[in-house]
Amino acid sequence: MSWDVVLFDLDGTLTDSGLGVANGVSFALKELGFPVPDSDELRKYLGPPLWTSFVDFAGMTQEETVEAVKAYRTYYNETGAFENAVYDGVPEMLSALNNAGKRLAVATSKVDYSALAILRHFNLDHHFEVIAGSDEHGELRGTKSLVIEHAVNELNLGGQSSIVMIGDREHDIHGATNHNLPAIGVTWGYAADGELDAAGASYVVHSVSELEQLLLS
């Protein structure tokens, strides 16, 4: 199957951001007086939007969640964003897709300006026509489904295009399914065993080279 347009998640798909996200969540929990869970529990925060994670995993109220997200960003924007690394082979894969004429975009639950800063830091931003993320307060694009919709709208496709979503968590798969788009799950990110298959991923790949081959086939 060949797709004209490829949407990429960021955390756990293009970059290994786990340390920075976990440290940011720990900072926010401490600031609000919530207990900091062990590493296995913190792993649950890697991928889903923070607006739902603090409610689902820490039991916060909506008001507490607003303050937690602010605290998280205080840490993350200064430090956590750069406790991060690009997965091996990703720059080469993106160049190959560009050279093949694919239109690329990022669709991430991370707030949009933070996603742009990270991609610039790692010199990856030039590969993408659109970098779409959550809005500042999670009111307009607080779910992966809404982020995907925003990314597609910003691409201004204007015709028949085949689109695929790439991500490492069930939220990426469900977000794509909400728009009747196929989704490729990648296993080098933060999903639990079996999570991507259970979510209904169209394909599941285990290496960047395998992903590149599928996207160029």
C-alpha positions as CSV (number, residue, x, y, z in Angstrom):
1,M,0.0,0.0,0.0
2,S,1.3,3.4,-0.9
3,W,0.3,6.6,0.9
4,D,0.7,10.2,-0.4
5,V,0.5,11.8,3.1
6,V,2.2,10.5,6.3
7,L,1.3,11.9,9.7
8,F,3.8,11.2,12.5
9,D,3.4,11.2,16.2
10,L,6.4,12.7,18.0
11,D,7.1,11.2,21.4
12,G,7.9,7.6,21.2
13,T,7.8,7.6,17.4
14,L,10.4,10.1,16.2
15,T,12.1,10.8,19.5
16,D,12.7,9.0,22.8
17,S,11.3,11.6,25.1
18,G,10.4,9.3,28.0
19,L,12.9,10.7,30.5
20,G,11.9,14.4,30.0
21,V,8.2,13.6,30.1
22,A,8.5,11.4,33.3
23,N,10.5,14.1,35.0
24,G,8.0,16.8,34.0
25,V,5.1,14.8,35.3
26,S,7.0,14.0,38.6
27,F,7.7,17.8,39.0
28,A,4.0,18.6,38.4
29,L,2.8,16.0,40.9
30,K,5.2,17.2,43.6
31,E,4.1,20.8,43.0
32,L,0.5,20.0,43.6
33,G,1.2,17.7,46.5
34,F,0.3,14.4,44.8
35,P,2.4,11.3,45.3
36,V,4.9,10.5,42.6
37,P,4.3,6.9,41.3
38,D,7.0,4.4,40.4
39,S,8.5,4.2,36.9
40,D,5.9,1.7,35.6
41,E,3.1,4.0,36.6
42,L,4.8,7.1,35.2
43,R,5.1,5.2,31.9
44,K,1.3,5.5,31.5
45,Y,1.8,9.3,31.0
46,L,3.9,8.7,27.9
47,G,1.7,9.4,24.9
48,P,-1.8,10.4,26.1
49,P,-2.7,14.1,26.3
50,L,-1.8,15.5,29.7
51,W,-5.4,17.0,30.0
52,T,-6.7,13.4,30.4
53,S,-3.7,11.8,32.0
54,F,-3.7,13.8,35.2
55,V,-7.4,13.0,35.6
56,D,-7.2,9.3,34.7
57,F,-3.9,8.4,36.5
58,A,-3.7,10.9,39.4
59,G,-7.4,11.5,40.0
60,M,-7.1,15.2,39.7
61,T,-10.0,17.6,39.3
62,Q,-10.2,19.7,36.2
63,E,-9.0,22.7,38.2
64,E,-6.0,20.8,39.5
65,T,-5.2,19.5,36.0
66,V,-4.9,23.1,34.7
67,E,-2.4,23.8,37.4
68,A,-0.6,20.5,36.9
69,V,-0.2,21.2,33.1
70,K,1.2,24.6,33.9
71,A,3.7,23.1,36.3
72,Y,4.7,20.4,33.9
73,R,5.4,22.9,31.1
74,T,7.5,25.0,33.5
75,Y,9.9,22.1,33.8
76,Y,9.5,20.6,30.4
77,N,10.0,23.8,28.3
78,E,13.2,24.7,30.2
79,T,14.7,21.2,30.7
80,G,12.6,18.2,29.9
81,A,12.2,18.9,26.2
82,F,15.9,18.3,25.7
83,E,16.1,15.2,27.9
84,N,15.4,13.5,24.6
85,A,17.0,11.8,21.7
86,V,16.1,11.0,18.0
87,Y,15.7,7.3,17.3
88,D,18.4,5.8,15.1
89,G,17.5,5.9,11.5
90,V,14.7,8.5,11.7
91,P,16.5,11.4,9.9
92,E,17.5,9.1,7.1
93,M,13.9,7.7,6.8
94,L,12.4,11.2,6.7
95,S,14.9,12.2,4.0
96,A,14.0,9.1,2.0
97,L,10.3,9.9,2.3
98,N,10.9,13.5,1.2
99,N,12.9,12.3,-1.8
100,A,10.0,10.0,-2.7
101,G,7.6,12.9,-2.8
102,K,5.6,12.0,0.3
103,R,3.9,14.9,2.1
104,L,4.9,14.7,5.8
105,A,3.3,16.2,8.9
106,V,3.6,15.8,12.7
107,A,0.4,15.2,14.7
108,T,1.3,15.2,18.4
109,S,-0.5,15.7,21.7
110,K,2.4,17.9,22.8
111,V,1.5,21.6,22.7
112,D,2.4,22.9,19.3
113,Y,5.1,25.4,20.1
114,S,7.0,22.8,22.2
115,A,6.8,20.3,19.3
116,L,8.2,22.9,17.0
117,A,11.1,23.7,19.4
118,I,12.1,20.1,19.8
119,L,12.0,19.4,16.0
120,R,14.1,22.5,15.4
121,H,16.5,21.5,18.1
122,F,17.1,18.1,16.4
123,N,17.1,19.7,12.9
124,L,14.0,17.6,11.9
125,D,11.5,20.5,11.3
126,H,12.4,21.0,7.6
127,H,11.1,17.5,6.8
128,F,7.5,18.5,7.6
129,E,5.0,20.7,5.9
130,V,2.9,21.0,9.0
131,I,3.7,20.5,12.7
132,A,0.3,20.2,14.5
133,G,0.0,19.8,18.2
134,S,-2.4,20.6,21.1
135,D,-3.4,24.1,21.8
136,E,-2.2,25.9,25.0
137,H,-5.2,25.0,27.1
138,G,-6.4,21.8,25.4
139,E,-9.8,23.3,24.6
140,L,-9.5,23.2,20.8
141,R,-7.1,20.3,20.2
142,G,-7.1,18.4,23.5
143,T,-7.4,14.9,21.9
144,K,-5.3,13.1,19.3
145,S,-8.4,12.9,17.0
146,L,-8.7,16.7,17.0
147,V,-4.9,17.1,16.4
148,I,-5.1,14.8,13.4
149,E,-8.1,16.7,12.1
150,H,-6.1,20.0,12.5
151,A,-3.0,18.5,10.8
152,V,-5.1,17.3,7.8
153,N,-6.8,20.7,7.5
154,E,-3.5,22.6,7.6
155,L,-2.1,20.4,4.8
156,N,-4.9,21.8,2.6
157,L,-4.9,18.6,0.5
158,G,-7.7,19.8,-1.8
159,G,-8.3,16.5,-3.5
160,Q,-8.0,12.7,-3.2
161,S,-5.0,11.8,-1.0
162,S,-4.2,8.6,0.8
163,I,-3.2,9.4,4.4
164,V,-1.7,7.2,7.1
165,M,-1.0,7.9,10.8
166,I,2.1,6.6,12.5
167,G,2.3,6.3,16.3
168,D,3.4,4.3,19.3
169,R,0.3,4.3,21.5
170,E,-3.4,3.3,21.3
171,H,-4.4,7.0,21.2
172,D,-2.7,7.4,17.9
173,I,-4.5,4.4,16.5
174,H,-7.9,5.5,17.9
175,G,-7.4,9.0,16.6
176,A,-6.8,7.8,13.1
177,T,-9.7,5.4,13.3
178,N,-12.0,8.3,14.2
179,H,-11.2,9.8,10.8
180,N,-11.3,6.4,8.9
181,L,-7.6,6.6,8.4
182,P,-5.2,3.6,8.5
183,A,-2.7,3.6,11.3
184,I,0.7,2.0,11.7
185,G,1.8,1.2,15.2
186,V,5.6,1.2,16.1
187,T,6.8,-0.9,18.9
188,W,10.0,1.0,19.8
189,G,7.9,3.6,21.8
190,Y,5.9,3.3,25.0
191,A,3.0,0.9,24.2
192,A,2.4,-2.0,26.4
193,D,2.7,-5.5,24.9
194,G,-0.3,-6.1,22.6
195,E,-1.6,-2.5,23.0
196,L,-1.3,-1.6,19.3
197,D,-2.9,-4.7,18.0
198,A,-5.7,-4.4,20.5
199,A,-6.3,-0.8,19.4
200,G,-6.8,-2.0,15.8
201,A,-3.5,-0.9,14.1
202,S,-3.6,-1.6,10.4
203,Y,0.1,-2.6,10.6
204,V,2.6,-3.0,13.5
205,V,6.3,-2.5,12.7
206,H,9.3,-3.2,14.9
207,S,12.1,-1.1,13.5
208,V,12.6,2.2,11.7
209,S,13.9,0.4,8.6
210,E,10.8,-1.8,8.5
211,L,8.6,1.3,8.7
212,E,10.5,3.0,5.9
213,Q,10.1,0.0,3.7
214,L,6.4,-0.2,4.3
215,L,5.9,3.5,3.6
216,L,7.9,3.3,0.4
217,S,6.3,0.1,-0.9
